[in-house]
């Protein structure tokens, strides 16, 4: 009788170990599947990001400001361009002594300027704090403009949220002050 009880305990233990091993392998497969799903979802939600140092061509078919692409200090103003479907955003920061002037152009198909979009700029300052600015269309400058009242030295990260007649898209930009 004692042999029967001992055999039952050993067989039960081996069975539990076997079930545990099978379950652990299943969890690894489920974990791998969940990782692939999360990666796919992340890739689907990516936004266009401007390439660092990508200069915008002055002869690309649409107008530019009368400054000729130069800031008050004589330095070349570097534009960054993001394409998002049939639209493209052109972002130019103009660094001034007490602030930064943000210039943004929105163009659609056939490079036609869009003047009735709603733009919001979310700016992460070098210290990690955030500022949100509404960016209205400036008819004098023929582009969207906003003034960022910050003078901290470092990298600024800017997300421009754009709504053109219900079509929403974002562009990400960076600049250093």
JOVEN-V873779 format. One record per residue. RES is the residue in three letters. OMEGA is omega in whole degrees, -180 to 180 (NA if undefined). Layout:
BEGIN
res->RES omega->OMEGA
res->RES omega->OMEGA
END
This chain:
BEGIN
res->UNK omega->179
res->UNK omega->178
res->UNK omega->-180
res->UNK omega->179
res->UNK omega->-180
res->UNK omega->178
res->UNK omega->180
res->UNK omega->180
res->UNK omega->-179
res->UNK omega->180
res->UNK omega->179
res->UNK omega->179
res->UNK omega->178
res->UNK omega->178
res->UNK omega->179
res->UNK omega->178
res->UNK omega->179
res->UNK omega->178
res->UNK omega->178
res->UNK omega->180
res->UNK omega->178
res->UNK omega->-179
res->UNK omega->179
res->UNK omega->177
res->UNK omega->178
res->UNK omega->178
res->UNK omega->179
res->UNK omega->178
res->UNK omega->178
res->UNK omega->179
res->UNK omega->179
res->UNK omega->179
res->UNK omega->179
res->UNK omega->179
res->UNK omega->179
res->UNK omega->179
res->UNK omega->-180
res->UNK omega->179
res->UNK omega->179
res->UNK omega->180
res->UNK omega->179
res->UNK omega->-179
res->UNK omega->-179
res->UNK omega->-176
res->UNK omega->-178
res->UNK omega->-179
res->UNK omega->177
res->UNK omega->179
res->UNK omega->179
res->UNK omega->176
res->UNK omega->-179
res->UNK omega->176
res->UNK omega->-180
res->UNK omega->-179
res->UNK omega->-179
res->UNK omega->-177
res->UNK omega->180
res->UNK omega->-179
res->UNK omega->-175
res->UNK omega->174
res->UNK omega->175
res->UNK omega->-172
res->UNK omega->176
res->UNK omega->-176
res->UNK omega->-177
res->UNK omega->178
res->UNK omega->178
res->UNK omega->178
res->UNK omega->180
res->UNK omega->177
res->UNK omega->-179
res->UNK omega->-178
res->UNK omega->179
res->UNK omega->178
res->UNK omega->178
res->UNK omega->176
res->UNK omega->-177
res->UNK omega->177
res->UNK omega->174
res->UNK omega->-176
res->UNK omega->176
res->UNK omega->174
res->UNK omega->179
res->UNK omega->-177
res->UNK omega->-179
res->UNK omega->-179
res->UNK omega->167
res->UNK omega->179
res->UNK omega->174
res->UNK omega->-176
res->UNK omega->178
res->UNK omega->174
res->UNK omega->178
res->UNK omega->-174
res->UNK omega->178
res->UNK omega->-175
res->UNK omega->-175
res->UNK omega->-178
res->UNK omega->173
res->UNK omega->179
res->UNK omega->-179
res->UNK omega->178
res->UNK omega->-178
res->UNK omega->174
res->UNK omega->177
res->UNK omega->-180
res->UNK omega->179
res->UNK omega->-180
res->UNK omega->-175
res->UNK omega->177
res->UNK omega->-180
res->UNK omega->180
res->UNK omega->178
res->UNK omega->-175
res->UNK omega->-176
res->UNK omega->179
res->UNK omega->174
res->UNK omega->-178
res->UNK omega->173
res->UNK omega->178
res->UNK omega->173
res->UNK omega->-173
res->UNK omega->172
res->UNK omega->-179
res->UNK omega->-179
res->UNK omega->179
res->UNK omega->178
res->UNK omega->178
res->UNK omega->-176
res->UNK omega->173
res->UNK omega->176
res->UNK omega->-179
res->UNK omega->169
res->UNK omega->-176
res->UNK omega->-179
res->UNK omega->177
res->UNK omega->179
res->UNK omega->-176
res->UNK omega->178
res->UNK omega->-178
res->UNK omega->180
res->UNK omega->176
res->UNK omega->177
res->UNK omega->-177
res->UNK omega->174
res->UNK omega->179
res->UNK omega->178
res->UNK omega->-177
res->UNK omega->179
res->UNK omega->-178
res->UNK omega->-179
res->UNK omega->179
res->UNK omega->178
res->UNK omega->-178
res->UNK omega->177
res->UNK omega->177
res->UNK omega->-174
res->UNK omega->172
res->UNK omega->177
res->UNK omega->177
res->UNK omega->-173
res->UNK omega->177
res->UNK omega->178
res->UNK omega->178
res->UNK omega->178
res->UNK omega->176
res->UNK omega->-176
res->UNK omega->175
res->UNK omega->-179
res->UNK omega->173
res->UNK omega->-180
res->UNK omega->-178
res->UNK omega->173
res->UNK omega->171
res->UNK omega->179
res->UNK omega->178
res->UNK omega->NA
END
